[in-house]
Amino acid sequence: MKNIIFYFKNLTITTNQLLFFTCCYIALILNLPFLIKATKVITTLDNYDSLFLMSLPVFLLSLTMIIQGLFAFRWLTKPLLITTVVISSLIFYGTITYGIVFDYGMVQNTIETDSAEALSYINLPGTLFFLFFGLLPSFIIYKVKLSYKPFFKELLSRLKIITYSFGVVLLIASLFYSNYASVGRNNRDLLGYITPYKMTVASYKFVRNHYFYPPLKFKVLDTVPSIVRDNSRKHVTVMVLGETARAQSFSLNGYTKPTNQYTEQQGVISFSNMSSCGTATAVSVPCMFSRLDKSNYSKRTATAQQNVIDLINLAGADVLWISNNNGSCKGVCTRVKTIQVDTDKSNPLCDGEYCFDEALLAPLKNKLNNLSHENTLIVLHMIGSHGPTYFKRYPKEKSVFTPDCQRSDIQNCSQEQLINTYDNTIAYTDLVLSKVINALSTLDKKDNIESSLLYISDHGESLGESGVYLHGLPYAFAPEEQTHVPMIYWTDPMQTDFNTQCLSALSKAPMSHDNVFDTLLSIMSVKSKAYHIDNDPFIDCKSEHAIARTTPSPTLNMEIID
C-alpha cells in the first residue's frame, strides 16, 4: 500500500491526462448501470446495429469529457473531479444495490430526509463500497501532481480536448442519430441512470424552485366551510397515514400470509384498488391532502393554498396531527395543532431515534379522553414499514414470520428473510390499527360518540422484484409495488351517513390519492365550495339526507389573500 501511495504521490501528469482517465472511470465504471440497461434495450430491438451499440460508451465518454473539461482549470480541476467521483460513487451504490433513480423526486426526498433515516442506510458493505469506488479514486486524484503550461497554452490544450470530444459526439450523432432518437424517445427512463448529471440537473431545478422562485400568493379555496350534521352526538374520525405499505402484502387484499389477522375480525372494509400520487413521502403526502390532482400536482402550488386539513379545521372541527414519523408532515399540518412522539429511550417503545407505532396510542387515548369539540379529526402519522431497517419497525416479540432480516443491507438477505421482515411490519401495523379501532369502539358504548377510521399508505415498496428495492422510482416507470397502496375504512355501528354494505361492494373499484381530499370532507360532513362531489367515491353509499346537507354548489370559487 505504501508503494502505491508513493507511486501516485510522485506521479506527474498533465491536466488533460487526469481529465481523460477520470472521465473514463466516471463514464465506463460508475455509469455501468446505465450502460447495462441501455445495452439490454438496444439488444432487444429487431435487427439492432452492433456499431450503434459499440458507439454508446464512446458517446457517453465524449459527453463526460466535454462537461468536465469546461470546468478543468487550475485549482478547480481536482476539487470538481473529486466531487464528481464521490457523488457518482454514492449514486452508483444506490443504483446497483437498491435500483434507485436520482431524479427530481429522489433529490427532494433526500434533502427532506432526517439524519436518523439517512443513517439507517449506512452499513459495512456500503461503507466498503464507498471506500473502494469513491474515496480511493479521489485519493489518487488528490495525490497525483499536475504539470501546468502557461495560461494561454493550457487554455488551448483544454479547448483541443473539448473540440476533439465534441467532434466525436457530432460524428456518432450523424451516423446513428435515428437510433439514439428512437431509443431515447421510447425509453425515457434511461436518462435517469446517467451518473451524476441527471442528479445534477434535478438538484439545480430543486434549488431553483425552492429557494429562488418568489413565493406564491396563498389561495383560499373556501373562507366559510361548515360542518352540518343531523344529530347532536359527537363525532370522531381518526385518519391513519401509513408509511411504505404496499397493498399486495395485505391479507385483506388476498395476500396468502395472515398479515391482517386483527383487523379482519373487526369488520373493516379494504379498498384493494387504490393507487398513490407519488412513490415517495415528499410527494405523496402533500399531494394526497391537496386539492390538486396527481396530473397537475406541484408542491410549490400545493403549499400555497389550503389543503383538506385546513378546511376541516376552519369548518370548526378540532384537528390534531400526531406524528411518529420524525415530525415530517411535509407542510400539511403547518396550520393545525401537532404532537411529535418523543423518541427518548425512557419510553420502552423507543430507541432514541425511532419509536414503534404503538407509541401513537398514548397521545391518541389522551385526546379521546379529553374531547372538547363536537367534531374531531385526529391524524396519526406512522413510521409504518419504512426501510431499509424494516426489522426496527416492530418489537422482536411481535415478530410473526421467521426467519427475518436483522440488517439494513437488505440485498444481502435471502428473499424469504426480506419478505418475512417486511410482512412483520405490516402485521404490526395491523395490530396498531386494531388497537386504535378498539379505542374508538369504546366511545359509542361509553359516551354515545360516533367514530370512524380511515387508513391510507403514502406509497408502496419494492422488495427485490426485478432487482429493485425500496421506493422513489419516477412514477412513469415505477413498478406496481411502489404505487399500489392499501386503504382501509372502519366505522362504528351507530353512524348512519354511510351504508357499509354498499361500501363493501365498492371495495374493488379503482381509487387513488386524488380522491382523499373529497372523501375526508365527506366523512367529516364538511360543506365546502372546494368539495367535488364527482371525486368522492363514497358518495354513492351516502344516505340521501347526508348528501343533501353537505353537497355544495357545483362552482368552486377561489379567493386570494396575501
PLY file of the C-alpha trace (Angstrom):
ply
format ascii 1.0
element vertex 562
property float x
property float y
property float z
element edge 561
property int vertex1
property int vertex2
end_header
0.00 0.00 0.00
2.86 2.37 0.85
4.43 1.70 -2.54
1.12 2.53 -4.28
0.78 5.77 -2.32
4.40 6.67 -3.07
3.87 5.94 -6.77
0.87 8.24 -7.17
2.39 10.88 -4.92
5.37 11.17 -7.25
3.40 10.73 -10.47
3.25 13.86 -12.63
0.71 14.11 -15.46
-0.97 16.84 -17.49
-4.41 18.16 -16.68
-5.75 16.62 -19.90
-4.43 13.22 -18.89
-6.04 13.44 -15.46
-9.25 14.62 -17.10
-9.26 11.74 -19.59
-8.54 8.97 -17.06
-11.07 10.30 -14.55
-13.76 10.68 -17.22
-13.08 7.09 -18.33
-13.70 5.98 -14.74
-16.91 8.03 -14.44
-18.34 7.08 -17.84
-17.30 3.44 -18.08
-17.32 2.24 -14.45
-19.60 4.47 -12.40
-22.11 4.52 -15.27
-22.27 0.75 -15.59
-25.98 0.66 -14.55
-26.81 2.99 -17.44
-24.64 1.11 -19.93
-26.08 -2.27 -18.90
-29.70 -1.09 -19.09
-29.11 0.66 -22.39
-27.44 -2.47 -23.77
-30.45 -4.59 -22.78
-32.78 -2.15 -24.51
-30.71 -1.99 -27.69
-30.13 -5.75 -27.99
-33.87 -6.45 -27.77
-34.51 -4.34 -30.87
-35.18 -6.11 -34.13
-32.04 -6.09 -36.29
-30.17 -3.79 -33.94
-26.95 -2.21 -35.21
-23.90 -3.59 -33.36
-21.92 -0.49 -34.32
-24.59 1.66 -32.68
-24.23 -0.41 -29.52
-20.43 -0.06 -29.60
-20.73 3.70 -30.03
-22.66 4.14 -26.77
-19.74 4.10 -24.27
-17.67 6.29 -26.61
-20.55 8.75 -26.91
-21.00 8.84 -23.12
-17.26 9.27 -22.53
-17.09 12.14 -25.01
-20.02 13.93 -23.38
-18.40 13.45 -19.97
-15.13 14.90 -21.31
-16.96 17.98 -22.61
-18.83 18.59 -19.35
-15.83 18.09 -17.07
-13.44 19.82 -19.45
-15.40 23.06 -19.33
-14.50 23.40 -15.63
-10.99 21.92 -15.63
-8.89 24.99 -14.87
-6.00 25.09 -12.37
-7.26 24.92 -8.78
-10.81 23.96 -9.89
-9.73 20.77 -11.65
-9.08 18.41 -8.74
-11.89 19.60 -6.40
-14.52 19.25 -9.14
-13.26 15.87 -10.31
-13.12 14.56 -6.74
-16.62 15.90 -6.03
-17.96 14.25 -9.18
-16.34 10.92 -8.32
-17.59 10.95 -4.71
-21.17 11.81 -5.68
-21.12 9.36 -8.59
-19.91 6.53 -6.35
-22.79 7.11 -3.94
-25.27 7.12 -6.82
-23.56 4.03 -8.25
-24.08 2.21 -4.95
-27.71 3.28 -4.62
-28.49 2.25 -8.18
-26.85 -1.18 -8.27
-27.90 -2.06 -4.72
-31.48 -0.75 -4.50
-32.33 0.22 -8.08
-32.70 3.88 -7.07
-33.00 6.55 -9.77
-31.81 10.00 -8.68
-34.36 12.21 -10.42
-36.09 15.36 -9.11
-38.34 13.40 -6.75
-35.43 11.49 -5.25
-33.44 14.71 -4.77
-36.40 16.24 -2.94
-36.84 13.12 -0.84
-33.12 13.04 0.01
-32.97 16.71 1.04
-36.07 16.34 3.23
-34.77 13.15 4.88
-33.82 13.49 8.55
-30.46 12.33 9.91
-31.85 9.22 11.61
-33.33 7.98 8.35
-30.15 8.77 6.43
-28.02 6.87 8.95
-30.22 3.78 8.51
-28.64 3.29 5.08
-25.11 3.09 6.48
-23.79 -0.45 6.78
-20.47 -2.26 6.40
-20.89 -3.38 2.76
-21.96 0.15 1.77
-19.03 1.71 3.61
-16.51 -0.63 1.97
-18.09 0.03 -1.41
-17.76 3.78 -0.92
-14.16 3.47 0.23
-13.19 1.45 -2.85
-15.21 3.22 -5.57
-15.32 6.72 -4.09
-12.56 7.59 -1.66
-9.72 5.55 -3.17
-10.02 7.09 -6.68
-10.47 10.51 -5.06
-7.29 9.97 -3.05
-5.39 9.11 -6.25
-6.70 12.25 -7.96
-5.66 14.29 -4.93
-2.15 12.83 -4.76
-1.04 13.00 -8.40
0.90 16.08 -9.43
-0.25 18.19 -12.34
2.12 19.90 -14.73
0.71 23.21 -15.91
1.58 25.07 -19.08
1.42 28.86 -19.34
-2.15 30.12 -19.16
-2.89 30.51 -22.88
-1.19 27.22 -23.81
-3.15 25.48 -21.06
-6.37 27.05 -22.33
-5.57 25.99 -25.89
-4.83 22.46 -24.69
-8.21 22.30 -22.94
-10.01 23.64 -25.98
-8.39 20.96 -28.12
-9.58 18.06 -25.96
-13.08 19.56 -25.72
-13.12 20.12 -29.50
-11.98 16.55 -30.18
-14.68 15.23 -27.85
-17.28 17.44 -29.46
-16.20 16.16 -32.87
-16.66 12.55 -31.73
-20.15 13.41 -30.44
-21.08 15.01 -33.77
-19.68 12.08 -35.76
-21.60 9.50 -33.73
-24.75 11.63 -33.84
-24.53 11.97 -37.62
-24.13 8.22 -38.08
-26.64 6.97 -35.50
-28.99 9.89 -34.86
-32.15 7.93 -35.67
-31.04 5.08 -33.37
-30.34 7.37 -30.42
-33.55 9.35 -31.01
-35.67 6.20 -31.16
-34.15 4.55 -28.08
-34.26 7.80 -26.11
-37.85 8.59 -27.10
-39.14 5.12 -26.24
-37.05 4.64 -23.08
-37.02 8.00 -21.32
-36.29 6.31 -18.01
-32.74 5.54 -19.23
-31.74 9.18 -18.80
-32.30 8.84 -15.07
-29.38 6.41 -14.85
-26.76 8.75 -16.34
-24.43 9.46 -13.42
-24.14 12.05 -11.95
-25.56 14.52 -14.45
-29.25 13.59 -14.14
-28.99 14.25 -10.40
-27.06 17.48 -11.03
-29.82 18.83 -13.27
-32.50 17.68 -10.81
-30.64 19.34 -7.92
-30.42 22.60 -9.84
-34.16 22.53 -10.54
-34.94 21.74 -6.90
-32.79 24.63 -5.59
-34.25 26.97 -8.20
-37.85 26.03 -7.41
-37.49 26.13 -3.64
-35.06 28.96 -2.99
-35.08 31.35 -5.94
-38.63 31.46 -7.20
-40.71 34.11 -5.40
-43.36 32.66 -3.05
-46.85 32.35 -4.49
-49.77 34.23 -3.01
-51.78 32.00 -0.72
-55.00 30.71 -2.27
-58.06 30.33 -0.07
-60.31 27.65 -1.50
-63.15 28.41 0.90
-63.46 31.09 3.58
-66.54 29.63 5.30
-66.62 25.82 5.19
-69.00 24.34 7.75
-69.87 21.06 9.38
-73.55 20.11 9.11
-74.92 17.10 11.00
-78.44 15.98 11.85
-77.76 14.58 15.31
-76.27 16.03 18.45
-73.79 13.25 19.04
-70.08 13.99 18.96
-68.13 12.61 16.04
-64.51 11.47 15.95
-62.56 10.41 12.88
-59.05 9.02 13.08
-57.09 9.07 9.85
-54.04 6.85 10.00
-51.40 7.87 7.47
-49.40 4.76 6.69
-45.77 4.70 5.60
-44.35 2.50 2.84
-47.13 -0.10 2.97
-47.93 -1.87 -0.27
-51.38 -3.31 -0.93
-50.02 -6.62 -2.23
-48.82 -7.53 1.27
-52.25 -7.19 2.94
-54.17 -10.42 3.51
-57.28 -8.22 3.42
-56.49 -7.91 -0.30
-55.88 -11.60 -0.90
-52.25 -12.00 0.23
-51.70 -15.59 1.30
-49.89 -14.83 4.57
-52.02 -13.67 7.56
-50.78 -10.08 7.81
-54.18 -8.69 8.87
-55.28 -11.21 11.44
-56.50 -8.49 13.83
-58.46 -6.08 11.62
-60.01 -8.95 9.64
-62.07 -9.67 12.75
-63.22 -6.06 13.23
-65.37 -5.56 10.16
-63.03 -3.26 8.26
-63.52 -2.59 4.56
-60.38 -2.82 2.45
-60.31 -0.92 -0.84
-57.96 -3.09 -2.85
-57.55 -0.98 -5.98
-56.00 2.19 -4.54
-53.07 3.96 -6.21
-50.71 6.60 -4.83
-49.91 10.09 -6.05
-46.17 9.52 -5.84
-43.56 6.94 -4.92
-42.02 8.86 -2.00
-43.35 10.62 1.10
-42.15 14.04 -0.05
-44.58 13.90 -2.98
-47.39 11.60 -1.85
-48.25 13.18 1.49
-48.74 16.81 0.38
-50.36 15.62 -2.86
-52.80 13.37 -1.01
-54.18 16.21 1.12
-54.11 18.78 -1.69
-56.95 19.88 -3.95
-54.53 19.32 -6.83
-54.61 16.01 -8.66
-51.61 13.86 -9.48
-51.67 15.10 -13.08
-51.21 18.76 -12.11
-49.57 18.44 -8.70
-46.80 20.86 -7.79
-45.54 21.15 -4.25
-44.92 24.85 -4.73
-48.57 25.34 -5.71
-49.92 22.93 -3.10
-48.02 24.66 -0.30
-49.52 28.00 -1.30
-53.16 27.01 -0.86
-55.48 25.46 1.69
-55.39 21.70 1.99
-58.19 19.47 3.24
-56.84 19.54 6.81
-57.04 23.35 6.75
-60.65 23.28 5.54
-61.77 20.78 8.17
-60.07 22.85 10.84
-61.63 26.08 9.53
-65.05 24.41 9.46
-64.91 24.11 13.24
-63.51 20.64 13.85
-60.81 20.07 16.43
-57.86 18.84 14.34
-54.79 17.20 15.85
-51.84 15.72 13.96
-49.81 13.15 15.95
-46.59 12.09 14.25
-44.32 9.11 14.77
-42.55 9.96 11.51
-39.94 12.39 12.84
-42.33 15.31 12.54
-42.42 15.03 8.78
-45.91 16.06 7.65
-44.34 17.73 4.57
-46.12 21.02 5.29
-49.63 19.55 5.54
-50.02 20.11 9.29
-48.39 23.56 9.40
-51.60 25.36 10.44
-53.08 22.84 12.92
-52.12 21.52 16.34
-49.40 18.87 16.24
-47.79 16.41 18.63
-44.47 14.77 17.86
-43.89 11.44 19.59
-40.78 11.75 21.77
-38.17 9.17 20.78
-36.40 9.28 24.14
-35.12 5.90 25.32
-37.01 6.29 28.59
-40.03 5.11 26.60
-39.70 1.31 26.20
-41.23 1.68 22.73
-38.39 3.96 21.56
-34.66 3.59 20.89
-33.58 7.25 20.82
-34.10 7.63 17.07
-37.38 5.88 16.32
-40.41 4.59 18.17
-42.63 1.64 17.39
-46.04 2.80 16.21
-47.72 1.68 19.43
-46.23 4.89 20.84
-49.03 6.70 18.99
-51.65 5.11 21.22
-50.88 7.06 24.40
-51.41 10.56 22.92
-54.40 9.23 20.99
-56.11 7.89 24.11
-55.30 11.10 25.97
-57.06 13.05 23.23
-60.05 10.69 23.17
-60.43 11.13 26.93
-60.46 14.91 26.58
-62.66 15.68 23.58
-63.55 19.37 23.55
-65.46 19.76 20.27
-68.49 18.21 18.64
-66.34 17.10 15.71
-62.75 15.89 15.95
-60.22 14.76 13.36
-57.06 13.06 14.58
-54.31 12.18 12.09
-51.83 9.52 13.18
-48.70 9.54 11.00
-46.97 6.17 11.29
-43.37 5.15 10.75
-45.01 2.01 9.37
-42.82 -0.11 7.11
-40.08 2.39 6.34
-36.92 0.70 5.15
-34.28 -0.41 4.79
-34.24 -1.14 8.54
-37.57 -2.98 8.47
-36.56 -5.03 11.50
-36.61 -1.86 13.61
-40.30 -1.23 12.87
-41.67 -3.94 15.14
-40.74 -5.36 18.57
-38.96 -8.70 18.41
-41.67 -10.33 20.47
-44.24 -9.21 17.87
-42.38 -11.00 15.07
-44.87 -13.25 13.27
-42.88 -14.51 10.30
-39.40 -16.02 10.58
-36.59 -16.12 9.67
-36.37 -12.37 9.22
-33.64 -9.96 8.08
-31.95 -8.21 11.01
-29.78 -5.86 8.93
-30.04 -2.74 6.78
-28.17 -4.08 3.73
-31.32 -5.94 2.73
-29.93 -7.01 -0.63
-27.67 -9.43 1.27
-30.58 -11.20 2.95
-32.40 -14.08 1.32
-35.66 -13.22 -0.40
-37.54 -15.24 2.22
-35.93 -13.29 5.07
-36.60 -9.95 3.41
-40.26 -10.72 2.69
-40.77 -12.06 6.22
-39.30 -8.89 7.74
-41.47 -6.61 5.63
-44.55 -8.74 6.33
-43.82 -8.40 10.04
-44.06 -4.62 9.67
-47.46 -4.99 8.01
-48.66 -7.39 10.70
-47.50 -4.94 13.37
-49.27 -2.05 11.61
-52.39 -4.22 11.64
-52.02 -4.72 15.40
-51.76 -0.96 15.95
-54.80 -0.31 13.74
-56.82 -2.86 15.70
-55.90 -1.11 18.95
-56.98 2.23 17.51
-60.30 0.68 16.48
-60.71 -0.81 19.96
-60.14 2.63 21.49
-62.75 4.14 19.18
-65.22 1.32 19.82
-65.41 2.23 23.49
-66.58 5.77 22.67
-70.01 4.81 21.34
-70.63 2.36 24.16
-69.50 4.67 26.94
-70.11 8.21 25.69
-72.52 7.86 22.77
-69.90 9.22 20.35
-69.81 8.28 16.65
-66.39 7.25 15.38
-64.65 6.08 12.22
-61.18 5.25 10.97
-59.56 5.73 7.57
-56.14 4.21 6.87
-54.17 5.04 3.72
-50.49 4.50 2.95
-48.42 7.18 1.23
-46.66 4.84 -1.22
-45.61 1.23 -1.61
-42.29 -0.60 -1.61
-40.18 -2.82 -3.86
-38.67 -5.88 -2.24
-36.23 -7.09 -4.86
-38.70 -7.61 -7.69
-36.74 -7.17 -10.95
-33.73 -6.19 -8.83
-35.43 -3.09 -7.41
-35.58 -2.28 -3.68
-37.20 0.42 -1.54
-39.17 3.16 -3.34
-38.84 6.51 -5.08
-38.59 5.47 -8.73
-40.02 8.00 -11.21
-43.77 7.36 -11.34
-43.82 6.90 -15.12
-41.98 3.58 -14.86
-42.31 2.71 -11.16
-43.46 -0.87 -10.56
-46.90 -1.56 -9.13
-45.32 -2.50 -5.80
-44.46 1.18 -5.28
-47.78 2.70 -6.46
-50.45 0.19 -5.32
-51.29 1.15 -1.73
-53.78 -0.07 0.90
-56.85 1.84 2.07
-58.99 0.63 4.97
-62.21 2.09 6.37
-63.98 1.25 9.63
-66.98 2.84 11.30
-68.93 2.03 14.43
-72.49 0.67 14.09
-74.00 3.95 15.35
-73.24 6.03 12.28
-75.97 6.50 9.67
-74.14 8.50 6.99
-72.78 5.55 5.03
-74.18 2.18 4.03
-71.32 -0.17 4.84
-72.69 -2.95 2.64
-72.60 -0.50 -0.26
-69.02 0.47 0.60
-68.04 -3.21 0.65
-69.48 -3.57 -2.85
-67.23 -0.69 -3.97
-64.10 -2.15 -2.39
-62.61 -3.24 -5.72
-63.40 0.00 -7.60
-60.41 2.00 -8.86
-59.45 4.81 -6.47
-56.41 6.99 -5.88
-54.92 9.62 -3.62
-56.79 12.13 -5.80
-59.97 11.02 -4.01
-58.70 11.60 -0.47
-59.50 15.33 -0.35
-63.21 14.85 -1.06
-63.51 11.58 0.87
-62.24 13.24 4.05
-64.65 16.17 3.63
-67.47 13.67 3.13
-66.58 11.60 6.19
-66.32 14.75 8.31
-69.61 16.13 6.85
-67.89 19.35 5.79
-69.86 21.54 3.40
-67.43 23.47 1.22
-67.10 25.10 -2.17
-63.85 23.15 -2.52
-65.69 19.81 -2.40
-66.07 17.97 -5.74
-68.93 15.52 -5.49
-67.81 13.66 -8.61
-64.46 12.97 -6.95
-65.96 11.42 -3.81
-66.04 7.61 -4.20
-68.10 7.28 -1.00
-70.95 9.42 -2.33
-72.86 6.50 -3.85
-73.04 4.91 -0.41
-74.03 8.04 1.49
-77.58 8.42 2.79
-79.79 10.95 0.96
-80.14 13.26 3.94
-76.36 13.28 4.44
-75.81 14.16 0.77
-78.38 16.93 0.92
-76.83 18.64 3.91
-73.23 18.53 2.74
-73.39 18.96 -1.04
-72.28 22.48 -2.02
-72.97 24.38 -5.18
-71.00 22.95 -8.10
-68.99 26.11 -8.68
-65.62 26.33 -6.99
-64.84 29.95 -6.20
-61.32 30.77 -5.13
-60.26 33.85 -3.24
-56.71 35.08 -2.90
-55.14 36.73 0.10
-51.62 37.99 0.59
0 1
1 2
2 3
3 4
4 5
5 6
6 7
7 8
8 9
9 10
10 11
11 12
12 13
13 14
14 15
15 16
16 17
17 18
18 19
19 20
20 21
21 22
22 23
23 24
24 25
25 26
26 27
27 28
28 29
29 30
30 31
31 32
32 33
33 34
34 35
35 36
36 37
37 38
38 39
39 40
40 41
41 42
42 43
43 44
44 45
45 46
46 47
47 48
48 49
49 50
50 51
51 52
52 53
53 54
54 55
55 56
56 57
57 58
58 59
59 60
60 61
61 62
62 63
63 64
64 65
65 66
66 67
67 68
68 69
69 70
70 71
71 72
72 73
73 74
74 75
75 76
76 77
77 78
78 79
79 80
80 81
81 82
82 83
83 84
84 85
85 86
86 87
87 88
88 89
89 90
90 91
91 92
92 93
93 94
94 95
95 96
96 97
97 98
98 99
99 100
100 101
101 102
102 103
103 104
104 105
105 106
106 107
107 108
108 109
109 110
110 111
111 112
112 113
113 114
114 115
115 116
116 117
117 118
118 119
119 120
120 121
121 122
122 123
123 124
124 125
125 126
126 127
127 128
128 129
129 130
130 131
131 132
132 133
133 134
134 135
135 136
136 137
137 138
138 139
139 140
140 141
141 142
142 143
143 144
144 145
145 146
146 147
147 148
148 149
149 150
150 151
151 152
152 153
153 154
154 155
155 156
156 157
157 158
158 159
159 160
160 161
161 162
162 163
163 164
164 165
165 166
166 167
167 168
168 169
169 170
170 171
171 172
172 173
173 174
174 175
175 176
176 177
177 178
178 179
179 180
180 181
181 182
182 183
183 184
184 185
185 186
186 187
187 188
188 189
189 190
190 191
191 192
192 193
193 194
194 195
195 196
196 197
197 198
198 199
199 200
200 201
201 202
202 203
203 204
204 205
205 206
206 207
207 208
208 209
209 210
210 211
211 212
212 213
213 214
214 215
215 216
216 217
217 218
218 219
219 220
220 221
221 222
222 223
223 224
224 225
225 226
226 227
227 228
228 229
229 230
230 231
231 232
232 233
233 234
234 235
235 236
236 237
237 238
238 239
239 240
240 241
241 242
242 243
243 244
244 245
245 246
246 247
247 248
248 249
249 250
250 251
251 252
252 253
253 254
254 255
255 256
256 257
257 258
258 259
259 260
260 261
261 262
262 263
263 264
264 265
265 266
266 267
267 268
268 269
269 270
270 271
271 272
272 273
273 274
274 275
275 276
276 277
277 278
278 279
279 280
280 281
281 282
282 283
283 284
284 285
285 286
286 287
287 288
288 289
289 290
290 291
291 292
292 293
293 294
294 295
295 296
296 297
297 298
298 299
299 300
300 301
301 302
302 303
303 304
304 305
305 306
306 307
307 308
308 309
309 310
310 311
311 312
312 313
313 314
314 315
315 316
316 317
317 318
318 319
319 320
320 321
321 322
322 323
323 324
324 325
325 326
326 327
327 328
328 329
329 330
330 331
331 332
332 333
333 334
334 335
335 336
336 337
337 338
338 339
339 340
340 341
341 342
342 343
343 344
344 345
345 346
346 347
347 348
348 349
349 350
350 351
351 352
352 353
353 354
354 355
355 356
356 357
357 358
358 359
359 360
360 361
361 362
362 363
363 364
364 365
365 366
366 367
367 368
368 369
369 370
370 371
371 372
372 373
373 374
374 375
375 376
376 377
377 378
378 379
379 380
380 381
381 382
382 383
383 384
384 385
385 386
386 387
387 388
388 389
389 390
390 391
391 392
392 393
393 394
394 395
395 396
396 397
397 398
398 399
399 400
400 401
401 402
402 403
403 404
404 405
405 406
406 407
407 408
408 409
409 410
410 411
411 412
412 413
413 414
414 415
415 416
416 417
417 418
418 419
419 420
420 421
421 422
422 423
423 424
424 425
425 426
426 427
427 428
428 429
429 430
430 431
431 432
432 433
433 434
434 435
435 436
436 437
437 438
438 439
439 440
440 441
441 442
442 443
443 444
444 445
445 446
446 447
447 448
448 449
449 450
450 451
451 452
452 453
453 454
454 455
455 456
456 457
457 458
458 459
459 460
460 461
461 462
462 463
463 464
464 465
465 466
466 467
467 468
468 469
469 470
470 471
471 472
472 473
473 474
474 475
475 476
476 477
477 478
478 479
479 480
480 481
481 482
482 483
483 484
484 485
485 486
486 487
487 488
488 489
489 490
490 491
491 492
492 493
493 494
494 495
495 496
496 497
497 498
498 499
499 500
500 501
501 502
502 503
503 504
504 505
505 506
506 507
507 508
508 509
509 510
510 511
511 512
512 513
513 514
514 515
515 516
516 517
517 518
518 519
519 520
520 521
521 522
522 523
523 524
524 525
525 526
526 527
527 528
528 529
529 530
530 531
531 532
532 533
533 534
534 535
535 536
536 537
537 538
538 539
539 540
540 541
541 542
542 543
543 544
544 545
545 546
546 547
547 548
548 549
549 550
550 551
551 552
552 553
553 554
554 555
555 556
556 557
557 558
558 559
559 560
560 561
